[in-house]
Amino acid sequence: MRILIVEDEVRAAAYLRQGLSEAGFSVEVAHDGVEGEHLALTQAFDLLILDVMLPGRSGWEILASVRRMSQTPVLFLTARDRVEDRVRGLEAGADDYLVKPFAFSELLARVRTLLRRRPQAEPDVLRVADLELDLARHKAWRDGVRVTLTAKEMALLALFMRRRGEVLSRTLIAEQVWDMHFDSDTNVVDVAVRRLRAKIDEPFELKLIHTLRGVGYVLEAGRED
């Protein structure tokens, strides 16, 4: 079982790493939010332990990014003990919330509970026709040809492939990929879809991403625009 700890307090992170390693887990540590988010999105972990207040990217922001890609269990471990913070964390998709200072025995019990009840793991590789997306390795192929994608393009493609055949509105895409409410004057979704198409559709005969005028986009093999 692999656990990622994102904690900017070096001593606290070392304490957690030692305790969880001794309990039989493989542990990675990031000391800032940018590195933590990168690891969480590009490597496969069974559990994330996040502080809330982090340099670079907050725990809230990391959680939002992770939830757009996967349902990996997330435990917030933070000194923020207000009820509002706990509610915010749980409503945003965290699976548990533990306040510092804490007893390691309680943390370990919560970790084991989360790992026992985690949902059935999603396939590491999503496939539609000759398109493959390896979520764990952050890589994509079309007809056996490697396609290089940015992090946002990867998130957008993962959304399309998870919901293949379903028409996705621009509002939904903006919320799921950019965590923003769609502004009718903003063309960020259209630009991103156009760039994604240029990489995974234009070089190939079979087109997968289709536009429904005034409605949104759909990824599906065999559909005509």
Residue pairs with C-beta under 8 A, 6 or more apart in sequence:
1 24
1 25
1 26
1 46
1 47
1 115
2 25
2 26
2 27
2 28
2 43
2 44
2 45
2 46
2 47
3 20
3 25
3 26
3 27
3 28
3 45
3 46
3 47
3 48
3 49
3 111
4 27
4 28
4 29
4 30
4 36
4 39
4 40
4 43
4 45
4 47
4 48
4 49
5 13
5 16
5 17
5 20
5 27
5 28
5 29
5 30
5 49
6 29
6 30
6 31
6 32
6 33
6 35
6 36
6 40
6 48
6 49
6 50
6 51
6 54
6 59
6 62
7 13
7 16
7 29
7 30
7 31
7 49
7 51
7 54
7 77
8 31
8 32
8 51
8 53
8 54
8 55
9 51
10 31
12 100
13 29
13 31
14 29
15 104
16 27
16 29
16 49
16 77
16 107
17 27
17 29
19 104
19 107
19 108
20 27
20 108
20 111
21 27
23 108
25 111
28 39
28 43
28 45
30 36
30 38
30 39
32 54
32 55
32 56
32 57
33 54
33 55
33 56
33 57
33 58
33 59
33 61
33 62
34 55
34 56
34 57
35 56
36 50
36 54
36 57
36 62
37 57
37 61
37 62
37 65
37 66
39 45
40 48
40 62
40 65
40 66
40 72
41 65
41 66
41 69
41 138
41 151
42 138
43 136
44 124
44 135
44 136
45 72
46 72
46 73
46 115
46 118
47 72
47 73
47 74
47 75
47 111
47 114
47 115
47 118
48 62
48 66
48 72
48 73
48 74
48 75
49 74
49 75
49 77
49 111
50 59
50 62
50 63
50 74
50 75
50 76
50 77
50 78
50 94
51 59
51 76
51 77
51 78
52 58
52 59
52 60
52 76
52 78
52 80
52 85
52 89
53 59
53 78
53 79
53 80
54 62
59 76
59 78
59 89
60 88
60 89
60 92
63 74
63 76
63 89
63 92
63 93
63 94
64 92
64 93
64 179
65 155
65 179
66 72
66 74
66 93
67 92
67 93
68 155
68 158
68 159
68 176
68 177
68 179
69 135
69 155
69 158
70 122
70 135
71 118
71 119
71 122
73 95
73 96
73 114
73 115
73 118
74 93
74 94
74 95
74 96
75 94
75 95
75 96
75 97
75 98
75 110
75 111
75 114
76 89
76 94
76 96
76 97
76 98
77 98
77 100
77 102
77 107
78 85
78 97
78 98
78 99
78 100
79 99
79 100
80 99
81 99
85 97
86 97
89 97
90 97
95 114
96 110
96 113
96 114
98 106
98 107
98 110
122 135
124 134
124 135
124 136
124 137
125 132
125 133
125 134
125 135
126 132
126 133
126 135
126 158
126 161
126 162
127 133
127 161
128 161
128 164
128 208
128 219
128 220
128 221
129 206
129 208
129 221
130 142
130 143
130 144
130 204
130 206
131 140
131 141
131 142
131 161
131 200
131 208
132 140
132 141
132 142
133 139
133 140
133 154
133 157
133 158
133 161
134 140
134 141
135 158
138 154
139 146
140 146
140 147
140 149
140 154
140 157
140 200
141 147
142 200
142 203
142 204
143 204
145 203
147 199
147 200
148 199
149 157
149 196
149 199
152 177
152 178
152 192
153 192
153 195
153 196
153 199
155 176
155 177
156 173
156 177
156 192
156 193
156 196
157 196
157 200
159 168
159 173
159 176
159 177
160 168
160 209
160 217
160 218
160 219
161 219
163 219
164 219
164 220
165 218
165 219
165 220
166 218
167 212
167 215
167 216
167 217
167 218
168 216
168 217
168 218
169 215
169 216
170 182
170 189
170 190
170 216
170 217
171 181
171 182
172 216
173 189
173 193
173 216
173 217
174 180
174 181
174 182
174 186
174 188
174 189
175 181
175 182
177 192
178 188
182 189
193 209
193 217
196 209
197 209
200 208
200 209
201 207
201 208
201 209
206 221
207 225
208 219
208 220
208 221
209 217
209 218
209 219
210 217
210 218
210 219
210 220
210 223
210 224
210 225
211 217
211 225
212 218
